[in-house]
Amino acid sequence: MKSNRIFAPPQDYYYLRLLELGPFQRRARGGWRFGTKVINDAVIERLIASGKAILNKDLVCLADPTKK
């Protein structure tokens, strides 16, 4: 039986849980947001570099773990 849990460093787990709920949108003033929550560019860069998130134009979405 496979677990649906995402394994990530503690500092990224919160943001990955938010990505499970929906994508992050690029802010007009720079940076990213999820609803009213502002997300730092460094967090997004770290998630993309680790392969846990993908950048799709102005949205950051959770990467599909089955695709490599």
N, C-alpha and C positions, 0 to 999 in steps of 0.2 A: 504494500500500500504506500503510495507516494504522498508526501506532505505538500501542501500548497504554500507553506511558509517560505518566505524569502530570507536567505541567509546573507547578512550584510554586517559591516561594522556598526557598532552602536550609534555613532553619529549620523549614519545614513538611514537607519531603520525607520525613523519617523517620516522622512521624506518619501521613502519607498511605499510606506503605508498610504500616504496621501496620493501618490501616483496610482495606486490600486483603485482609488475612488474616482480619479479623473486626471486629465493632463494639466500641466502648468502652462500658463500663457505668458508671452513676453509683454512686459510693461512698456508703455510709451516713453517713460522717463528712464528706461534702462532697468535691467534686472528681470525677475520673473515673479509671477504671483499664482497663488491657488486661492481663489475667492478673494478675500481681503488680506490673506497672509502673504507677506513679501518674502521672497526666497533669494538668497545671495547667489551671484554668478559662480562663485567658487564651488558651491554645493552642486550646481547643475553640471559644471565641468567635471567634477569628481564622479558623479553618477554616470555621465556619458563615457568617460574614460574607462570606467570599470565594466562597461557593457551592460549595466542594469537599466539604463534609460537610453532612448533614442531621440534625436532632434528631428522634427518634421515641420519645416518652415518656421512658424512662430509658436509651435507647441512642443513640449517635451512630454513624451509618453513612456510608459513602462515597456521595456524590451520584452519580447516573447522568449522565455527561457528555453523553448523547444527548438528555436532556430539558432544555428551557429554558423 
